[in-house]
Amino acid sequence: MEDQNVKVLDEVSKGTTMGMDAISYVASKVGDRKFQEVLDIEYGKYKKIYNRVDEIYSQYSEKSPQETNAMNKMMTWYGIQMNTIKDQSNSKISELLMQGTNMGIIEGRRLLNNNPSIDQEVKEILNDFVVMQEDSVETLKKYL
């Protein structure tokens, strides 16, 4: 069972770092102070969940939690740059962030459904991550 717990924690860790990276990559493109504040809050939510993973990870593995690899970071950065060359509106940035967030929601729900016997603490972190992303989509919809 420990392997499943590690797998889930690694996926949450990767998802949170991907979310933080994406927000960091668009931050300089946001001209609207209110929208920037919203993104700062969203970044903080990802960071809080990442920290929760980091706090318990050593109970399951001697390694560190996995983060997104350099290639994925580069592809995310490049995708954001290409998609915002002509349009840096709140709507476009919100759309890009929602696309990534929706992928995270799908993966998170899949992990919840396919790993019913993971430890309760791991399940709570995973569930909180999915719910946070679902709330994030609702927040970002306002900027479309």
N, C-alpha and C positions, 0 to 999 in steps of 0.2 A: 504493500500500500504506500510505502514511503515514496516509491518512484512516481506514483500518480500525484501525490502531494507536491513533489518537486516539479513535475511537469506543469501542473496548474500554476504554481507560484512563478515559474519561469515565464509562462505565457502572460500572466498578469504583469510581471515586471517588464516584459517586452512591450506590452500594450501601453503601459504607463509612460515608458520612456519615449515610445513613438508619439504619443499624444503631447508630451512636453516638447519634444523636438519640433513637431508640426507647429505648435503655438509659437515657439521661439522663431521659427523660420518666417512666419507671417507677421510677427510683431512690428518689424520695421516698415511694413507696408500699410499698417493701419493708421489712418489720420484722425479718426473719430475717437476722442478721448473716452467717451462712454463705452464704446465697443472695446477699446484697449483695456479698460477696467474689467469688463466682462471676461476677456481672455485671460487677464491676470488671475482672476478668481478661478477660472477653469484650470489653469496651470497649477494653482495651489491644490486643487482637488486631486489632480493626477499625482502630484508630489506626495500628498498625504497618504494615498494608497500605496505608492511605491515605498514609502517609509515603513508602512505596516508589513509589507512583504519582507523588507530588509530586516525588520526586527525579529521575525520568526523563522527566517530561512535557515539559520544555523541549526535549528532543531531537526531539520530534514536532510541537510547536506553540508559537507565541509567546504564546498565551493561557494562562490558568490552568485547571487541571482543573475540570470541571463538578462542582457539588455539587447537592444536592436544592434545588429552588426553594422559595420561601416558602409557596406554596400547598400543596405536598406536605408540608412541615414542619407546617403548620397542620392539615392533614387527619390526619396521623399523631398529632399531639398530641391533637386532638379525639377521634379514634377510641380512643386509649388512655384518655382521661378518661371517655368514655361507657361503655367496656367494663369499667372498674374502679370505677364508682360504688358498686355493691352488693357487689363481690367483689374484694378486693385480696390474695387468697391467692397463695402462691407458685405454685400450680397455674394460676390464671388468668393471672398475669403471664407464666409460662413458656409457656402456650398462645399468648398474643398475640405474644410474641417469636418463637416457632417458626413462626407463620403468616407473618410477615414474612421470616424467614430462609429458609423454604421457597420463597418467591417469588424471593429472591435466588439460591438454588441453581438453580432452573429457568432463570432468565435467564442465569446464569453458564455452565451446561452448554450452553445454546443458543448462546451466544457462542463457546464452545470448539469446538462442532461446526460452526458456520457460518463460522468464520474460521481455517481451517487454515494460512494462509500469513502470519499476523501474526508479528512478530519474536519470537524465542525469549524474550527478557527480558519482553516483554508477556505472552506465553503463560504464563510461569512465575508472574507476578503473578496473572493471572486464575485459573490452576489453584489456586494457593495460597489465593486468596480463596474459591473454591468448596469446597475441602477444609476450610478453616477453618470455613465455615458448616455443612458436614455434621457436623463434630466438635461444633460449637455445639449443633446439634439433639440430638445424643446426650447432651450435658451437660444440656441443658434438659429432656429427657425424664424425668430423675431427679426433677424437681420437679413433675411433673404430678399 
